Amino acid sequence: MFSSSRESDKGSTRSLLLQNAKVARDSRKEEKKRQQSAVLLQAHIRRHQTQRRLGRDLRKMFDESVARSTCESTVSAAATEMFQVNRGLLFVYNEQHDAKRLVAMCRYIVSSMDRTNNVKVWYVSLALSKKYLVLWLDQIKKTIRLSLRHISFLEIKDMKQQQDLEVLLQFILKLTDCSDWKLLSAKGGDAIRPMMTQLCSKLLQSAVVEGLYSVLGQVLMRCSGQAKVSAKKAIFPPALTLAMR
C-alpha cells in the first residue's frame, strides 16, 4: 500500500516537473519571438528613417543644382554632374512629391542641348562614353516613362499645367530625334550620326511600349477641344510631330 502511494507521488512529481519545464520552455520561446519582433520593428523604423533622410538629401541636392542653373544666363553644369543629380532624384522619385522636379529635369536636359556650345554640358554627350552609355540610356527611358505618366494627368486649360506639358513633350521630341542636336553639328558629328540615330530609335521604341501613342491621342483630343489658340500652338505641333513618327 505504502509502496503504491510512494510511486503515485513520484509520478505526480515527475508530471509536475515536466509540466513546469514545458511552461518554462514555452515562455522562453515566446520571449524569443518578442525579441525578434522588436528587432525587426526597430530595423524597419531605422530603414524608413534612413530612406526619408536619403530622399530629403537627394531632393535638396537636385533643387540646389537646378536653382544654380536657373540663376545663370546659360547652362554651365557638366553633364556628368547633372547625370548623378538626376540619378539620385529618380532613385527616390515619388509622383506626388517630385512631379515638378521631373519637369525641371526635362527642361534642364533640353536646355543643355540648345543653350550652349560646350560639348561637356550637352546631356547627350554622355551617350558617347562607354562608362555612361547604358546608365544614361536607362535613365532617359525611365524619364520618358515618368513623363508620359505625368502627361496623362495634365490639363491644357490650366496655364501652368499647359507649360509643364509643353516641356515634357519637347523633352520626348528632342530625345527621340537627333536631327537638330548640336552634338552632330560639331567636329566629327557625321561619324557618330548613325549611332545617335539608332539610339533615338531605341528611345522611341521604348516610348511606344510605355504608351506613347495612347497618351498623345489623349493630348490631341484635349487640344482639339481647347478654345485658346495659344494652347493649340504650344501643344499641338510637338504632339502631332511625335504622333507622326
PyMOL commands that set and color helices and strands:
alter all, ss='L'
color gray80, all
select helices_A, chain A and resi 2-71+79-91+95-114+123-128+133-151+159-175+182-184+189-209+212-224+229-243
alter helices_A, ss='H'
color red, helices_A
deselect
rebuild
show_as cartoon
